[in-house]
Amino acid sequence: MSDAPIAISAVQIGAAEEALVLEVLRSGHLVQGPMVERLEATFRERCGTAHAVAVSSGTTALVAALEVLGIGPGDEVITSPFTFVATLNAILATGATVRFADIEARDFTIRPDEVEARCGPRTRAVVPVHLYGQPAAMDTICEIARARGLAIVEDAAQAIGATVGDRPVGSFGTGCFSLYATKNVTTGEGGMVTTDDDEVADRIRLLRNQGMRDRYDYAVPGHNWRLTDLQAALGIPQMEHLDRIIAARVANADRLDAGLGDVPGITLPFRAPGRTHVFHQYTIRVGPDARCTRDELAAHLARAGIGSGVYYPRLVHDYGCYRDRPDVVVDPTPIAAAISAEVLSLPVHPGLGACEIDRIVDAVRDALAR
Ligand SMILES: *Cc1c(COP(=O)(O)O)cnc(C)c1O
């Protein structure tokens, strides 16, 4: 059995990606060209939306979605305190005020009743985060949003291909995806906005290219949010094989589940009924009854050559730069606070086979079950 290091994530780029990138290089059309359109088509198809608009990153996708929905100063946006910092930064970039809804302990996504409790006269939007590839409770969140007239901006950065019932994430409101290097589908850097709303799509298309409607005819002051065709070319084969990518992640998660199910003191990832988990991360909780702490387990794995990650070690607003800001309202979220001290993500990416997964299982059992 090999004892090569096992990384928490690995980029998988093959001959198909290389061939398409070379095609772009030889075509001379490097930006916002046919490859970008092809990548957009794969997202339309996958998400079942009328539109998919490629932008330069997942963060840009969130900012663009919120901006075209008219979110700005004086508005409140509710999101999860247990997310990557980009979710928070994107909301702040619009000038809106952020409020936080606590999360469901089992699936790590925002609780609909908590969203409801944070709603007030200024609330304009909710940003559920499909954390680790597990969709949030979109059915109930959609009901609340409809009743209150809120926009839904899904942070689906980690969840391309996940579904709720028979609906793909990204189809419940305005969907925001990241194509960053570690995500399930990557173009290095990149992002995508999905929507059924013609006007939202049109406005983002305008804003991403300096507000230019026709050559040197500017309709609005815009930005440069463009994606290159070199980047888009990388993503196309991965989107075409997305089912295979997800199946490999789920198979690895199944094998981790089978090997770790009886380890005392840890909680394995929960798969919410009716919501498919695409396992961007396989995240366990190391509880107070476990034989060692979360950080000790991570150190033990590191000694065995196995990478792991803490996503995320603190609540997203729990940093000096967000303290004492009137636009960051620190609502109490005790469940999220407790969970951030317990989570540890184990490698689950498609580059791993049964042997590597068994090594991870053995190393975890070594620390906690022997
Ligand atoms: C990666 C990520 C983002 C930001 O995407 P970038 O492409 O890195 O800008 C936003 N939200 C979540 C939950 C993410 O994981």
PDBQT file of the ligand as one rigid body, heavy atoms in Angstrom, charges set to zero:
ROOT
HETATM    1  C1  LIG A 401     -15.314  29.649  -2.784  1.00  0.00    +0.000 C 
HETATM    2  C2  LIG A 401     -16.489  30.274  -2.140  1.00  0.00    +0.000 A 
HETATM    3  C3  LIG A 401     -16.916  31.560  -2.480  1.00  0.00    +0.000 A 
HETATM    4  C4  LIG A 401     -16.132  32.504  -3.345  1.00  0.00    +0.000 C 
HETATM    5  O1  LIG A 401     -15.752  32.036  -4.556  1.00  0.00    +0.000 OA
HETATM    6  P1  LIG A 401     -14.409  32.616  -5.268  1.00  0.00    +0.000 P 
HETATM    7  O2  LIG A 401     -14.493  32.021  -6.617  1.00  0.00    +0.000 OA
HETATM    8  O3  LIG A 401     -13.256  32.143  -4.457  1.00  0.00    +0.000 OA
HETATM    9  O4  LIG A 401     -14.527  34.081  -5.289  1.00  0.00    +0.000 OA
HETATM   10  C5  LIG A 401     -18.077  32.041  -1.899  1.00  0.00    +0.000 A 
HETATM   11  N1  LIG A 401     -18.773  31.307  -1.018  1.00  0.00    +0.000 NA
HETATM   12  C6  LIG A 401     -18.384  30.068  -0.655  1.00  0.00    +0.000 A 
HETATM   13  C7  LIG A 401     -19.225  29.313   0.331  1.00  0.00    +0.000 C 
HETATM   14  C8  LIG A 401     -17.220  29.525  -1.183  1.00  0.00    +0.000 A 
HETATM   15  O5  LIG A 401     -16.835  28.309  -0.785  1.00  0.00    +0.000 OA
ENDROOT
TORSDOF 0
